[in-house]
Amino acid sequence: MIGTDRILEGLLHTLEQSVLPSVAGGFARGQLQAVLDVLGNLQGQLRWGGMLQDQEAAALDEVLGLAAS
């Protein structure tokens, strides 16, 4: 599984290198800078898992059990 920091790095790189140079309007550039700031601040703070993933795994187990029977 790809780590969350690696995903964020890819998003930041793409937005900075490919999207930002193409955005001409001042307001739009400001909005994109805010997104870059938020994504940068999320690095090191996210992790896979948690309650939602556990619930999804339980639901998949139930569906697979029904399919197998």
C-alpha positions in Angstrom: 0.0 0.0 0.0 1.2 3.5 -0.8 1.9 5.6 2.3 -0.2 8.7 2.8 2.9 11.0 2.9 3.9 9.7 -0.6 0.4 10.4 -1.9 0.5 13.9 -0.5 4.0 14.5 -2.0 2.6 13.5 -5.4 -0.3 15.8 -5.1 1.8 18.7 -4.0 4.3 18.1 -6.8 1.7 17.9 -9.5 -0.2 20.9 -8.2 3.0 23.0 -7.9 4.6 21.9 -11.1 1.7 21.4 -13.5 -1.3 23.3 -12.2 0.0 26.4 -10.6 1.9 27.7 -13.6 -1.3 27.4 -15.7 -3.5 29.4 -13.2 -3.5 33.0 -14.2 -6.1 34.6 -12.0 -5.0 36.1 -8.7 -8.0 34.7 -6.8 -7.6 31.2 -8.3 -3.8 31.3 -7.5 -4.6 32.2 -3.9 -7.1 29.4 -3.6 -4.5 26.9 -5.0 -1.9 28.2 -2.6 -4.3 27.6 0.3 -4.8 24.0 -1.0 -1.0 23.5 -1.2 -0.7 24.8 2.4 -3.3 22.5 3.7 -1.9 19.5 1.9 1.6 20.3 3.2 0.3 20.6 6.7 -1.3 17.2 6.5 2.0 15.4 5.8 3.0 13.3 8.8 -0.5 13.5 10.3 -2.5 11.0 8.3 -2.5 7.2 8.5 -4.4 4.4 6.9 -7.0 2.6 9.0 -9.3 3.7 11.7 -13.0 3.1 12.4 -14.1 3.6 8.8 -11.6 1.1 7.4 -12.6 -1.4 10.1 -16.3 -1.0 9.2 -15.5 -1.5 5.5 -13.5 -4.7 6.3 -16.4 -6.1 8.4 -18.9 -5.3 5.6 -16.7 -7.0 3.0 -16.3 -10.1 5.3 -20.1 -10.3 5.6 -20.6 -10.0 1.8 -17.9 -12.6 1.1 -19.5 -14.9 3.7 -22.9 -14.6 2.0 -21.3 -15.1 -1.5 -19.5 -18.2 -0.3 -22.6 -19.8 1.2 
